[in-house]
Amino acid sequence: MSIKGFRVRRALSGSGAGWLKYVREGIATSEVDYGKMWERRSDGAIVDTTCPTDRTKFLIDLLNSNRYDMFITSGHGNVDEWKLHYPDRGLEGFFRSKEGQVYGDPYKGPDVYLNSTNPKIYFGLGNCYIGKIEDMNSMPLAWIHSGGAYMYTGYIMPEGPDSYQLGGIPAYFFVQDHYTWPEAFFANNQALLFDLKNDTPGTNPPDLNGAALYGDPALDVRVDPVREPLYRKEIHIARGEERDTVTVKIVMNEEGRPGFTGKWGNRHPVVLLPFRVEDPKLIYTDAYKAVVTDNFVLMYIWKKGDPPLEAGEEREVIFTCLKVPAELDVAEEEFELPGPGVALEVHPNPFWDRAVLRYRLPAGVYASLCVYDITGRIVRRLYQGPGPSGRLSWDGRDDFGRKVASGVYICRLTAGRSSCASRVVLLR
């Protein structure tokens, strides 16, 4: 099956409930306390409940239901096994892998086999060696083959109390940003390199190059958000005759600590740029330090011991560079030409209050219709599901109901491998 991406709406965890509040629904279980479980329900409530003492068959059955888009594990692991209970085996079993098949080996009773087909992320957050491919019995191959893992992430070395390389991915995926899973993996690695070089307080990463991500880095795999990220990002370009001046800014959406807070905590803001920067020269920042590269900006703006940043606080980096392409050209490069049977019209254009989007789809094809800003960020998800053709309206608000600023936006209709886009101007 070929896909362009998917959204994480339901998560399943074998090691705690830390990120349940960032998904629409989910189940988390304890690797330490027998029978302890938390459930995030569709109404947003997170409730304490119970599960079997030995979770082996219980978790396999949930995965085989094809309802979960992400599975998180921690505790003792190896190239071909995950021990469910921590720190000792106790009364629980194992997940094992052999010749491309994941199966459960319960404490008592027969083996149970994982045959899950829906696309998902497997995240071996805290397991030693679970990302290492040693032979045909290794976990990554089995999860990809029998577990539906389009994204598989795990350590290829021992994992320990100071491990860093995987712990920050959820920050960029769930908490402080809504990057794709590969983008979050990349951003966290840039933060690791920065902290190694700058001895950031509280960090001592032993795991540089210690983890692997298996999957297509171009897949658009991200959380279906239920809350705002910790901060929002802004990019402004002031055109010059020979060099442009670029301002990259973050604005806190709520009080928080946008920096290294712990092994499985937040990280420094990393802003991925929608254009390639040539010959950057830093001219101002109110961060402790800033890094400007050809495709991202990292801001060191909070460290352990600092008070949290308050909602509305801003930090920025200003640099000059050789002229970048016009914003509209950058945005439009990300959109493909219309495929057979796919069409989109937007009117009125410009619009002040509401734009009507008429679209045509092939019968029975799963489609999405989203509004993007000129940096390529999704502003509003208008529709996801199977056809048919129809019409929708956009009221100039984002996914959280906030009015967006005047400017140029891109409406993109995607159906299977075909897509088309239409540029629309919002005037306030």
C-alpha positions in Angstrom: 0.0 0.0 0.0 1.3 3.4 -0.9 0.3 6.4 1.2 1.3 10.1 1.5 0.8 10.2 5.3 -1.6 9.8 8.1 -2.8 11.5 11.3 -2.2 10.2 14.8 -5.6 10.4 16.5 -5.4 7.4 18.8 -2.3 6.3 20.7 -1.6 3.2 22.7 1.2 3.1 25.3 2.9 0.3 27.2 4.8 2.7 29.4 2.8 5.5 31.0 0.3 8.2 30.1 2.5 11.3 29.6 1.2 12.2 26.1 -2.5 11.1 26.3 -3.7 14.7 26.6 -2.3 15.5 23.2 -4.3 12.9 21.3 -8.0 12.6 20.6 -8.3 9.1 22.2 -5.9 6.6 23.7 -4.9 4.0 26.2 -1.8 4.0 28.4 -0.7 1.2 30.7 1.9 1.0 33.4 5.1 -1.1 33.0 5.7 -1.0 36.7 2.3 -1.3 38.5 0.2 -4.3 37.6 -3.2 -3.6 36.2 -2.9 0.2 36.1 -4.3 1.9 33.0 -5.4 5.3 31.9 -7.9 6.0 29.1 -8.4 9.2 27.1 -12.0 9.2 25.9 -13.6 10.9 23.0 -15.0 13.6 25.2 -11.4 14.5 26.3 -11.6 13.0 29.8 -8.7 11.0 31.1 -9.8 8.4 33.5 -8.0 5.8 35.7 -9.0 2.3 35.0 -7.6 -1.2 35.0 -6.2 -3.8 32.6 -5.0 -7.4 33.0 -2.0 -8.2 35.1 -0.3 -9.6 32.1 -0.9 -7.1 29.3 0.6 -9.3 26.5 -2.6 -10.5 24.8 -4.4 -7.4 25.8 -2.0 -5.1 23.9 -1.8 -7.5 20.9 -5.6 -7.5 20.6 -5.8 -3.7 20.8 -3.2 -3.4 18.0 -5.0 -6.0 15.9 -8.1 -3.9 16.1 -6.4 -1.5 13.7 -7.7 1.5 15.7 -4.4 2.8 17.0 -2.1 5.1 15.0 0.8 5.0 17.4 2.3 2.5 19.9 4.9 3.6 22.5 7.1 1.2 24.6 9.8 1.6 27.2 11.7 -0.7 29.6 14.1 -3.6 28.9 14.4 -4.5 25.2 16.7 -6.2 22.7 17.0 -6.6 19.0 14.2 -9.2 19.0 12.2 -8.7 22.2 10.4 -6.2 24.5 9.9 -7.2 28.1 6.6 -5.8 29.2 7.2 -5.5 32.9 10.0 -3.3 34.5 12.4 -3.8 36.0 12.1 -7.6 36.4 9.9 -9.8 34.3 7.4 -10.3 37.1 4.0 -11.8 36.0 4.1 -10.5 32.4 5.3 -11.7 29.1 7.2 -10.5 26.1 6.7 -9.1 22.6 9.1 -11.0 20.4 10.0 -11.0 16.7 11.0 -13.8 14.4 11.3 -13.9 10.6 9.2 -10.8 10.0 6.5 -11.6 12.6 5.8 -9.8 15.9 4.1 -12.1 18.4 3.2 -12.0 22.1 4.7 -14.6 24.5 2.5 -14.3 27.6 3.5 -15.3 31.1 1.1 -18.2 30.7 -0.7 -19.6 27.7 0.0 -19.8 24.0 1.6 -17.2 21.8 -0.6 -14.5 20.2 0.3 -13.0 16.8 0.3 -9.4 15.8 -1.3 -8.9 12.4 -2.1 -5.2 12.2 -2.5 -3.4 8.9 -3.4 0.2 9.6 -0.5 2.6 9.2 1.1 3.6 12.5 4.2 4.9 14.4 6.1 2.4 16.5 8.1 4.4 19.1 10.6 2.4 21.2 11.1 5.4 23.5 13.2 3.7 26.2 14.2 0.3 25.0 17.8 -0.8 24.5 18.7 -2.1 21.0 15.1 -2.3 19.8 16.0 -0.3 16.7 19.0 -2.4 15.7 18.7 -4.7 12.7 21.0 -7.6 13.4 19.3 -10.3 11.3 15.9 -11.3 9.9 14.6 -11.8 13.4 15.0 -8.2 14.4 12.1 -6.0 15.7 12.1 -3.3 13.0 11.6 -5.7 10.2 8.9 -7.6 12.0 7.0 -4.4 13.0 7.1 -3.1 9.4 6.0 -6.5 8.0 3.3 -7.6 10.5 2.6 -4.5 12.6 1.8 -1.8 10.1 4.7 0.4 11.2 5.2 3.0 8.5 7.4 4.8 11.0 9.6 2.8 13.3 11.9 4.5 15.8 14.2 2.9 18.4 17.6 2.8 19.9 20.5 0.8 18.4 22.5 1.0 21.6 21.9 0.7 25.3 19.3 3.3 26.6 20.0 4.9 30.0 19.2 7.7 32.5 20.9 10.4 30.4 19.6 9.3 27.0 18.5 12.1 24.8 18.1 11.2 21.2 14.6 9.9 21.3 13.2 11.7 24.4 12.6 15.0 22.7 10.8 13.8 19.7 7.4 14.0 21.4 8.1 17.6 22.3 8.3 18.6 18.6 5.5 16.2 17.6 2.9 16.7 20.4 3.8 19.5 22.8 5.7 22.5 21.6 5.3 22.0 17.9 3.2 19.9 15.5 6.0 18.7 13.1 5.8 15.5 11.1 7.4 12.5 12.8 10.6 12.7 10.6 10.8 16.4 11.1 10.5 15.9 14.9 13.3 13.3 14.7 15.5 15.8 12.8 14.7 18.7 15.1 15.5 16.7 18.2 18.9 15.6 16.7 19.8 19.3 16.1 19.0 20.1 19.7 21.2 17.2 20.8 24.1 18.5 18.7 23.6 22.0 20.1 23.5 20.8 23.7 26.6 18.6 23.3 28.6 21.6 21.9 27.3 24.1 24.5 27.0 22.0 27.7 23.4 23.1 28.2 22.6 22.7 32.0 21.1 19.3 32.8 22.2 17.6 29.6 24.8 14.9 29.2 23.8 13.0 26.0 25.6 9.7 25.6 23.6 8.6 22.6 24.7 10.7 19.6 24.0 8.5 16.5 22.4 6.0 18.9 18.9 5.7 17.4 17.3 4.9 14.0 14.2 6.0 12.2 12.9 3.6 9.6 10.3 4.9 7.1 9.9 7.4 4.3 11.0 10.9 5.6 8.6 12.5 3.1 5.5 11.0 4.6 3.2 13.6 6.2 2.7 11.8 9.5 1.7 14.1 12.3 -0.7 14.4 15.3 -4.3 15.5 14.7 -4.1 18.4 17.2 -6.5 18.7 20.1 -4.7 21.7 21.6 -2.4 24.5 20.6 1.4 23.9 20.6 3.4 25.6 23.3 4.3 28.5 21.0 3.5 29.7 17.5 6.2 30.5 14.8 6.4 33.5 12.6 8.7 34.1 9.6 8.9 37.6 8.0 11.0 38.6 5.0 12.0 42.2 4.3 13.2 42.4 0.7 16.5 44.2 -0.1 18.3 44.9 -3.3 21.1 42.3 -2.8 20.2 40.7 0.5 17.0 40.0 2.3 16.4 40.4 6.1 14.6 37.5 7.7 13.0 37.6 11.1 12.1 34.3 12.8 10.0 34.7 15.9 8.3 32.4 18.4 5.3 33.7 20.5 4.3 31.7 23.6 0.7 30.4 23.4 0.8 29.5 27.1 3.2 29.6 30.0 6.0 27.1 29.5 9.6 26.1 29.4 10.8 26.0 25.7 14.2 24.4 26.4 15.7 21.2 27.8 13.5 20.2 30.8 14.6 16.6 31.1 15.2 13.3 29.4 11.7 13.0 28.1 10.8 16.7 28.2 10.9 19.8 26.1 13.7 21.0 23.8 14.9 24.2 22.2 12.7 25.7 19.6 13.8 24.6 16.1 12.1 26.5 13.3 12.3 24.7 9.9 12.5 27.2 7.1 10.4 26.9 4.0 13.2 28.1 1.8 17.0 27.5 1.4 19.2 30.1 3.1 22.5 31.1 1.5 25.2 33.0 3.3 23.3 33.8 6.5 24.6 36.6 8.7 23.1 36.9 12.2 22.4 40.6 13.1 20.3 40.3 16.2 18.7 37.9 18.7 17.3 38.2 22.2 18.0 34.4 22.8 21.0 33.3 24.8 22.3 31.8 21.6 21.0 31.2 18.1 22.0 28.9 15.3 21.0 29.8 11.7 21.7 27.2 9.0 20.6 26.8 5.5 17.2 25.2 6.5 16.5 25.8 10.2 16.9 28.3 13.0 17.5 27.0 16.6 16.8 29.3 19.6 18.4 28.8 23.0 15.9 30.8 25.0 15.3 28.9 28.3 17.5 26.9 30.6 17.1 25.0 33.9 16.7 27.5 36.7 15.0 30.1 34.6 11.3 31.0 35.3 8.9 29.9 32.7 8.1 32.1 29.8 4.7 33.7 30.1 1.9 33.5 27.5 2.5 36.2 24.9 6.3 36.4 25.4 8.3 36.6 22.3 11.8 35.7 21.2 13.3 36.4 17.8 16.3 35.9 15.5 17.1 38.4 12.7 19.5 37.6 10.0 20.4 38.6 6.5 21.0 36.3 3.6 21.2 36.2 -0.2 17.8 36.8 -1.8 15.3 34.0 -1.2 12.5 33.1 -3.7 9.3 35.0 -3.4 7.0 33.6 -0.8 4.3 32.6 -3.2 6.8 30.7 -5.3 8.0 28.8 -2.3 4.4 27.8 -1.3 3.3 26.8 -4.8 6.4 24.6 -5.3 4.9 22.3 -2.7 1.7 21.6 -4.7 1.3 19.3 -7.6 -0.7 19.7 -10.8 -4.3 18.5 -10.8 -4.7 14.8 -11.4 -7.6 13.2 -13.4 -10.9 13.9 -11.9 -9.6 16.3 -9.3 -10.5 20.0 -9.4 -10.9 22.9 -7.0 -12.3 26.4 -7.3 -12.4 29.1 -4.7 -14.6 32.2 -4.8 -14.9 35.1 -4.2 -11.2 35.8 -4.4 -10.1 38.0 -2.7 -12.6 37.4 0.1 -13.4 39.3 3.3 -15.8 37.1 5.4 -16.1 33.7 3.8 -14.8 31.8 0.8 -16.6 29.0 -0.9 -14.6 26.0 -2.1 -16.1 23.8 -4.8 -14.3 20.5 -5.4 -14.5 17.5 -7.7 -13.3 14.1 -6.7 -13.2 10.6 -8.2 -15.9 8.4 -6.7 -14.9 6.6 -3.5 -11.4 8.0 -3.1 -10.2 9.2 0.3 -9.5 12.9 0.2 -8.4 15.8 2.3 -8.9 19.6 1.8 -6.7 21.9 3.8 -5.7 25.5 3.9 -2.0 26.4 4.2 -0.2 29.6 4.8 2.7 30.8 2.7 5.3 28.9 4.8 3.5 25.6 4.1 2.0 25.2 7.5 -1.5 23.8 7.8 -3.9 26.5 9.0 -7.2 24.8 8.7 -8.3 21.2 7.9 -11.6 21.6 6.2 -12.3 18.0 5.2 -11.0 14.4 5.5 -12.8 11.4 4.3 -14.1 9.6 1.2 -15.8 11.6 -1.7 -18.1 12.6 -3.2 -17.6 16.0 -4.8 -19.1 18.9 -3.0 -18.6 22.4 -1.6 -17.3 23.8 1.7 -16.7 27.2 3.1 -13.8 28.7 4.9 -14.4 31.5 7.4 -10.8 32.7 7.7 -10.2 30.9 11.0 -7.6 28.3 11.9 -8.2 24.9 13.5 -8.5 26.5 16.9 -11.2 29.0 15.8 -8.9 32.0 15.8 -9.1 34.6 13.0 -6.0 34.4 10.8 -4.2 37.5 9.4 -4.8 39.1 6.1 -2.7 37.6 3.4 -2.2 34.9 0.8 -3.3 31.3 1.6 -3.2 28.0 -0.4 -6.2 25.7 -0.5 -5.0 22.2 -1.4 -7.2 19.2 -2.4 -5.5 15.8 -2.2 -7.2 12.6 -3.4 -5.0 9.5 -3.5 -1.9 10.4 -5.5 -3.6 13.4 -7.2 -3.8 16.9 -5.8 -4.5 20.4 -6.9 -4.2 23.8 -5.3 -5.8 27.2 -5.5 -4.4 30.5 -4.2 -6.8 32.7 -2.2 -6.3 36.2 -0.7 -8.0 37.1 2.6 -8.6 40.7 3.3 -9.6 42.0 6.8 
